[in-house]
C-alpha cells in the first residue's frame, strides 16, 4: 500500500468527523446562545 493513502484517508476521516461534530454541536450552541442558558449569571 503506498504511503499517500495513509494521509489521504486520514484527511478524509478528519473532514467527515469535523463536519459531523459541527452539525451536531452547532444547534446546541445556537440554542444556548439564544436562550442564554450557557451562562451562570
CHARMM-style PDB file with segment names, atoms N, HN, CA, C and O in Angstrom:
ATOM      1  N   UNK     1       0.852  -1.169   0.000  1.00  0.00      PROA
ATOM      2  CA  UNK     1       0.000   0.000   0.000  1.00  0.00      PROA
ATOM      3  C   UNK     1       0.904   1.241   0.000  1.00  0.00      PROA
ATOM      4  O   UNK     1       1.792   1.349   0.845  1.00  0.00      PROA
ATOM      5  N   UNK     2       0.694   2.159  -0.918  1.00  0.00      PROA
ATOM      6  HN  UNK     2      -0.028   2.071  -1.604  1.00  0.00      PROA
ATOM      7  CA  UNK     2       1.542   3.354  -0.976  1.00  0.00      PROA
ATOM      8  C   UNK     2       1.289   4.296   0.205  1.00  0.00      PROA
ATOM      9  O   UNK     2       0.218   4.301   0.812  1.00  0.00      PROA
ATOM     10  N   UNK     3       2.313   5.086   0.501  1.00  0.00      PROA
ATOM     11  HN  UNK     3       3.183   5.082   0.008  1.00  0.00      PROA
ATOM     12  CA  UNK     3       2.252   5.978   1.653  1.00  0.00      PROA
ATOM     13  C   UNK     3       1.164   7.035   1.506  1.00  0.00      PROA
ATOM     14  O   UNK     3       0.557   7.435   2.499  1.00  0.00      PROA
ATOM     15  N   UNK     4       0.912   7.489   0.291  1.00  0.00      PROA
ATOM     16  HN  UNK     4       1.405   7.164  -0.516  1.00  0.00      PROA
ATOM     17  CA  UNK     4      -0.018   8.601   0.089  1.00  0.00      PROA
ATOM     18  C   UNK     4      -1.441   8.237   0.515  1.00  0.00      PROA
ATOM     19  O   UNK     4      -2.253   9.125   0.774  1.00  0.00      PROA
ATOM     20  N   UNK     5      -1.752   6.946   0.588  1.00  0.00      PROA
ATOM     21  HN  UNK     5      -1.093   6.224   0.377  1.00  0.00      PROA
ATOM     22  CA  UNK     5      -3.088   6.553   1.013  1.00  0.00      PROA
ATOM     23  C   UNK     5      -3.311   6.800   2.506  1.00  0.00      PROA
ATOM     24  O   UNK     5      -4.444   7.043   2.924  1.00  0.00      PROA
ATOM     25  N   UNK     6      -2.265   6.742   3.305  1.00  0.00      PROA
ATOM     26  HN  UNK     6      -1.345   6.544   2.965  1.00  0.00      PROA
ATOM     27  CA  UNK     6      -2.421   6.985   4.746  1.00  0.00      PROA
ATOM     28  C   UNK     6      -2.831   8.424   5.042  1.00  0.00      PROA
ATOM     29  O   UNK     6      -3.836   8.624   5.725  1.00  0.00      PROA
ATOM     30  N   UNK     7      -2.097   9.453   4.559  1.00  0.00      PROA
ATOM     31  HN  UNK     7      -1.281   9.291   4.004  1.00  0.00      PROA
ATOM     32  CA  UNK     7      -2.553  10.821   4.828  1.00  0.00      PROA
ATOM     33  C   UNK     7      -3.873  11.148   4.135  1.00  0.00      PROA
ATOM     34  O   UNK     7      -4.676  11.917   4.662  1.00  0.00      PROA
ATOM     35  N   UNK     8      -4.100  10.571   2.962  1.00  0.00      PROA
ATOM     36  HN  UNK     8      -3.448   9.947   2.533  1.00  0.00      PROA
ATOM     37  CA  UNK     8      -5.347  10.863   2.248  1.00  0.00      PROA
ATOM     38  C   UNK     8      -6.539  10.313   3.011  1.00  0.00      PROA
ATOM     39  O   UNK     8      -7.546  11.005   3.163  1.00  0.00      PROA
ATOM     40  N   UNK     9      -6.445   9.090   3.490  1.00  0.00      PROA
ATOM     41  HN  UNK     9      -5.627   8.528   3.367  1.00  0.00      PROA
ATOM     42  CA  UNK     9      -7.562   8.524   4.243  1.00  0.00      PROA
ATOM     43  C   UNK     9      -7.739   9.241   5.578  1.00  0.00      PROA
ATOM     44  O   UNK     9      -8.868   9.412   6.038  1.00  0.00      PROA
ATOM     45  N   UNK    10      -6.654   9.658   6.201  1.00  0.00      PROA
ATOM     46  HN  UNK    10      -5.737   9.519   5.828  1.00  0.00      PROA
ATOM     47  CA  UNK    10      -6.760  10.419   7.439  1.00  0.00      PROA
ATOM     48  C   UNK    10      -7.420  11.764   7.219  1.00  0.00      PROA
ATOM     49  O   UNK    10      -8.209  12.215   8.049  1.00  0.00      PROA
ATOM     50  N   UNK    11      -7.104  12.405   6.112  1.00  0.00      PROA
ATOM     51  HN  UNK    11      -6.463  12.038   5.438  1.00  0.00      PROA
ATOM     52  CA  UNK    11      -7.707  13.696   5.808  1.00  0.00      PROA
ATOM     53  C   UNK    11      -9.200  13.556   5.527  1.00  0.00      PROA
ATOM     54  O   UNK    11      -9.993  14.408   5.927  1.00  0.00      PROA
ATOM     55  N   UNK    12      -9.576  12.494   4.847  1.00  0.00      PROA
ATOM     56  HN  UNK    12      -8.932  11.802   4.522  1.00  0.00      PROA
ATOM     57  CA  UNK    12     -10.996  12.256   4.570  1.00  0.00      PROA
ATOM     58  C   UNK    12     -11.744  11.974   5.866  1.00  0.00      PROA
ATOM     59  O   UNK    12     -12.835  12.502   6.079  1.00  0.00      PROA
ATOM     60  N   UNK    13     -11.172  11.154   6.725  1.00  0.00      PROA
ATOM     61  HN  UNK    13     -10.285  10.725   6.552  1.00  0.00      PROA
ATOM     62  CA  UNK    13     -11.816  10.853   8.011  1.00  0.00      PROA
ATOM     63  C   UNK    13     -11.904  12.097   8.884  1.00  0.00      PROA
ATOM     64  O   UNK    13     -12.916  12.315   9.548  1.00  0.00      PROA
ATOM     65  N   UNK    14     -10.863  12.908   8.889  1.00  0.00      PROA
ATOM     66  HN  UNK    14     -10.040  12.731   8.349  1.00  0.00      PROA
ATOM     67  CA  UNK    14     -10.879  14.127   9.688  1.00  0.00      PROA
ATOM     68  C   UNK    14     -11.957  15.083   9.211  1.00  0.00      PROA
ATOM     69  O   UNK    14     -12.660  15.676  10.028  1.00  0.00      PROA
ATOM     70  N   UNK    15     -12.097  15.241   7.912  1.00  0.00      PROA
ATOM     71  HN  UNK    15     -11.525  14.759   7.248  1.00  0.00      PROA
ATOM     72  CA  UNK    15     -13.105  16.156   7.414  1.00  0.00      PROA
ATOM     73  C   UNK    15     -14.506  15.633   7.673  1.00  0.00      PROA
ATOM     74  O   UNK    15     -15.412  16.424   7.932  1.00  0.00      PROA
ATOM     75  N   UNK    16     -14.711  14.318   7.610  1.00  0.00      PROA
ATOM     76  HN  UNK    16     -13.974  13.675   7.399  1.00  0.00      PROA
ATOM     77  CA  UNK    16     -16.027  13.748   7.915  1.00  0.00      PROA
ATOM     78  C   UNK    16     -16.372  13.917   9.379  1.00  0.00      PROA
ATOM     79  O   UNK    16     -17.510  14.248   9.710  1.00  0.00      PROA
ATOM     80  N   UNK    17     -15.404  13.694  10.268  1.00  0.00      PROA
ATOM     81  HN  UNK    17     -14.479  13.425   9.998  1.00  0.00      PROA
ATOM     82  CA  UNK    17     -15.675  13.845  11.695  1.00  0.00      PROA
ATOM     83  C   UNK    17     -15.893  15.312  12.061  1.00  0.00      PROA
ATOM     84  O   UNK    17     -16.721  15.623  12.918  1.00  0.00      PROA
ATOM     85  N   UNK    18     -15.155  16.213  11.415  1.00  0.00      PROA
ATOM     86  HN  UNK    18     -14.483  15.961  10.719  1.00  0.00      PROA
ATOM     87  CA  UNK    18     -15.318  17.636  11.682  1.00  0.00      PROA
ATOM     88  C   UNK    18     -16.704  18.104  11.242  1.00  0.00      PROA
ATOM     89  O   UNK    18     -17.362  18.849  11.969  1.00  0.00      PROA
ATOM     90  N   UNK    19     -17.150  17.682  10.074  1.00  0.00      PROA
ATOM     91  HN  UNK    19     -16.616  17.077   9.483  1.00  0.00      PROA
ATOM     92  CA  UNK    19     -18.471  18.076   9.595  1.00  0.00      PROA
ATOM     93  C   UNK    19     -19.570  17.504  10.483  1.00  0.00      PROA
ATOM     94  O   UNK    19     -20.547  18.193  10.778  1.00  0.00      PROA
ATOM     95  N   UNK    20     -19.422  16.262  10.908  1.00  0.00      PROA
ATOM     96  HN  UNK    20     -18.629  15.703  10.669  1.00  0.00      PROA
ATOM     97  CA  UNK    20     -20.442  15.645  11.753  1.00  0.00      PROA
ATOM     98  C   UNK    20     -20.505  16.319  13.118  1.00  0.00      PROA
ATOM     99  O   UNK    20     -21.598  16.568  13.625  1.00  0.00      PROA
ATOM    100  N   UNK    21     -19.368  16.618  13.719  1.00  0.00      PROA
ATOM    101  HN  UNK    21     -18.479  16.416  13.306  1.00  0.00      PROA
ATOM    102  CA  UNK    21     -19.391  17.264  15.030  1.00  0.00      PROA
ATOM    103  C   UNK    21     -19.908  18.691  14.928  1.00  0.00      PROA
ATOM    104  O   UNK    21     -20.588  19.161  15.840  1.00  0.00      PROA
ATOM    105  N   UNK    22     -19.602  19.393  13.839  1.00  0.00      PROA
ATOM    106  HN  UNK    22     -19.049  19.012  13.098  1.00  0.00      PROA
ATOM    107  CA  UNK    22     -20.130  20.742  13.660  1.00  0.00      PROA
ATOM    108  C   UNK    22     -21.641  20.707  13.540  1.00  0.00      PROA
ATOM    109  O   UNK    22     -22.328  21.522  14.156  1.00  0.00      PROA
ATOM    110  N   UNK    23     -22.174  19.770  12.753  1.00  0.00      PROA
ATOM    111  HN  UNK    23     -21.616  19.107  12.253  1.00  0.00      PROA
ATOM    112  CA  UNK    23     -23.623  19.662  12.588  1.00  0.00      PROA
ATOM    113  C   UNK    23     -24.299  19.324  13.908  1.00  0.00      PROA
ATOM    114  O   UNK    23     -25.391  19.820  14.186  1.00  0.00      PROA
ATOM    115  N   UNK    24     -23.672  18.491  14.720  1.00  0.00      PROA
ATOM    116  HN  UNK    24     -22.785  18.088  14.494  1.00  0.00      PROA
ATOM    117  CA  UNK    24     -24.288  18.069  15.977  1.00  0.00      PROA
ATOM    118  C   UNK    24     -24.210  19.161  17.036  1.00  0.00      PROA
ATOM    119  O   UNK    24     -25.156  19.342  17.803  1.00  0.00      PROA
ATOM    120  N   UNK    25     -23.103  19.890  17.092  1.00  0.00      PROA
ATOM    121  HN  UNK    25     -22.334  19.743  16.469  1.00  0.00      PROA
ATOM    122  CA  UNK    25     -22.902  20.828  18.183  1.00  0.00      PROA
ATOM    123  C   UNK    25     -23.399  22.238  17.882  1.00  0.00      PROA
ATOM    124  O   UNK    25     -23.639  23.009  18.811  1.00  0.00      PROA
ATOM    125  N   UNK    26     -23.559  22.595  16.618  1.00  0.00      PROA
ATOM    126  HN  UNK    26     -23.364  21.969  15.863  1.00  0.00      PROA
ATOM    127  CA  UNK    26     -23.957  23.969  16.310  1.00  0.00      PROA
ATOM    128  C   UNK    26     -25.376  24.253  16.760  1.00  0.00      PROA
ATOM    129  O   UNK    26     -25.662  25.361  17.213  1.00  0.00      PROA
ATOM    130  N   UNK    27     -26.272  23.287  16.649  1.00  0.00      PROA
ATOM    131  HN  UNK    27     -26.040  22.387  16.281  1.00  0.00      PROA
ATOM    132  CA  UNK    27     -27.646  23.516  17.083  1.00  0.00      PROA
ATOM    133  C   UNK    27     -27.699  23.712  18.597  1.00  0.00      PROA
ATOM    134  O   UNK    27     -28.440  24.567  19.081  1.00  0.00      PROA
ATOM    135  N   UNK    28     -26.930  22.938  19.343  1.00  0.00      PROA
ATOM    136  HN  UNK    28     -26.328  22.243  18.950  1.00  0.00      PROA
ATOM    137  CA  UNK    28     -26.896  23.100  20.792  1.00  0.00      PROA
ATOM    138  C   UNK    28     -26.293  24.455  21.159  1.00  0.00      PROA
ATOM    139  O   UNK    28     -26.785  25.122  22.069  1.00  0.00      PROA
ATOM    140  N   UNK    29     -25.252  24.859  20.474  1.00  0.00      PROA
ATOM    141  HN  UNK    29     -24.852  24.317  19.735  1.00  0.00      PROA
ATOM    142  CA  UNK    29     -24.636  26.158  20.766  1.00  0.00      PROA
ATOM    143  C   UNK    29     -25.597  27.292  20.463  1.00  0.00      PROA
ATOM    144  O   UNK    29     -25.740  28.212  21.268  1.00  0.00      PROA
ATOM    145  N   UNK    30     -26.258  27.242  19.316  1.00  0.00      PROA
ATOM    146  HN  UNK    30     -26.142  26.494  18.661  1.00  0.00      PROA
ATOM    147  CA  UNK    30     -27.156  28.334  18.972  1.00  0.00      PROA
ATOM    148  C   UNK    30     -28.348  28.378  19.915  1.00  0.00      PROA
ATOM    149  O   UNK    30     -28.829  29.461  20.248  1.00  0.00      PROA
ATOM    150  N   UNK    31     -28.831  27.230  20.348  1.00  0.00      PROA
ATOM    151  HN  UNK    31     -28.440  26.349  20.078  1.00  0.00      PROA
ATOM    152  CA  UNK    31     -29.939  27.199  21.297  1.00  0.00      PROA
ATOM    153  C   UNK    31     -29.521  27.818  22.630  1.00  0.00      PROA
ATOM    154  O   UNK    31     -30.267  28.611  23.204  1.00  0.00      PROA
ATOM    155  N   UNK    32     -28.334  27.462  23.126  1.00  0.00      PROA
ATOM    156  HN  UNK    32     -27.728  26.817  22.659  1.00  0.00      PROA
ATOM    157  CA  UNK    32     -27.868  28.015  24.397  1.00  0.00      PROA
ATOM    158  C   UNK    32     -27.554  29.506  24.267  1.00  0.00      PROA
ATOM    159  O   UNK    32     -27.740  30.267  25.217  1.00  0.00      PROA
ATOM    160  N   UNK    33     -27.082  29.919  23.099  1.00  0.00      PROA
ATOM    161  HN  UNK    33     -26.931  29.301  22.328  1.00  0.00      PROA
ATOM    162  CA  UNK    33     -26.741  31.334  22.905  1.00  0.00      PROA
ATOM    163  C   UNK    33     -28.001  32.185  22.856  1.00  0.00      PROA
ATOM    164  O   UNK    33     -28.025  33.272  23.433  1.00  0.00      PROA
ATOM    165  N   UNK    34     -29.033  31.727  22.195  1.00  0.00      PROA
ATOM    166  HN  UNK    34     -29.015  30.843  21.727  1.00  0.00      PROA
ATOM    167  CA  UNK    34     -30.275  32.498  22.080  1.00  0.00      PROA
ATOM    168  C   UNK    34     -31.020  32.513  23.402  1.00  0.00      PROA
ATOM    169  O   UNK    34     -31.507  33.561  23.826  1.00  0.00      PROA
ATOM    170  N   UNK    35     -31.115  31.359  24.060  1.00  0.00      PROA
ATOM    171  HN  UNK    35     -30.720  30.508  23.715  1.00  0.00      PROA
ATOM    172  CA  UNK    35     -31.858  31.271  25.312  1.00  0.00      PROA
ATOM    173  C   UNK    35     -31.020  31.688  26.522  1.00  0.00      PROA
ATOM    174  O   UNK    35     -31.536  31.805  27.633  1.00  0.00      PROA
ATOM    175  N   UNK    36     -29.727  31.910  26.296  1.00  0.00      PROA
ATOM    176  HN  UNK    36     -29.308  31.815  25.393  1.00  0.00      PROA
ATOM    177  CA  UNK    36     -28.784  32.307  27.345  1.00  0.00      PROA
ATOM    178  C   UNK    36     -28.782  31.315  28.516  1.00  0.00      PROA
ATOM    179  O   UNK    36     -28.782  31.720  29.678  1.00  0.00      PROA
ATOM    180  N   UNK    37     -28.781  30.025  28.203  1.00  0.00      PROA
ATOM    181  HN  UNK    37     -28.781  29.696  27.259  1.00  0.00      PROA
ATOM    182  CA  UNK    37     -28.724  29.004  29.242  1.00  0.00      PROA
ATOM    183  C   UNK    37     -27.304  28.568  29.541  1.00  0.00      PROA
ATOM    184  O   UNK    37     -27.094  27.794  30.474  1.00  0.00      PROA
ATOM    185  N   UNK    38     -26.326  29.030  28.789  1.00  0.00      PROA
ATOM    186  HN  UNK    38     -26.496  29.659  28.030  1.00  0.00      PROA
ATOM    187  CA  UNK    38     -24.945  28.599  28.994  1.00  0.00      PROA
ATOM    188  C   UNK    38     -24.180  29.463  29.980  1.00  0.00      PROA
ATOM    189  O   UNK    38     -23.071  29.104  30.377  1.00  0.00      PROA
ATOM    190  N   UNK    39     -24.744  30.594  30.384  1.00  0.00      PROA
ATOM    191  HN  UNK    39     -25.645  30.886  30.062  1.00  0.00      PROA
ATOM    192  CA  UNK    39     -24.024  31.476  31.298  1.00  0.00      PROA
ATOM    193  C   UNK    39     -24.554  31.320  32.719  1.00  0.00      PROA
ATOM    194  O   UNK    39     -25.720  30.983  32.925  1.00  0.00      PROA
ATOM    195  N   UNK    40     -23.692  31.567  33.687  1.00  0.00      PROA
ATOM    196  HN  UNK    40     -22.745  31.841  33.519  1.00  0.00      PROA
ATOM    197  CA  UNK    40     -24.067  31.401  35.082  1.00  0.00      PROA
ATOM    198  C   UNK    40     -24.798  32.632  35.614  1.00  0.00      PROA
ATOM    199  O   UNK    40     -25.598  32.525  36.544  1.00  0.00      PROA
ATOM    200  N   UNK    41     -24.530  33.794  35.032  1.00  0.00      PROA
ATOM    201  HN  UNK    41     -23.880  33.881  34.276  1.00  0.00      PROA
ATOM    202  CA  UNK    41     -25.164  34.997  35.575  1.00  0.00      PROA
ATOM    203  C   UNK    41     -26.415  35.397  34.832  1.00  0.00      PROA
ATOM    204  OT1 UNK    41     -27.051  36.391  35.183  1.00  0.00      PROA
TER     205      UNK     41
END
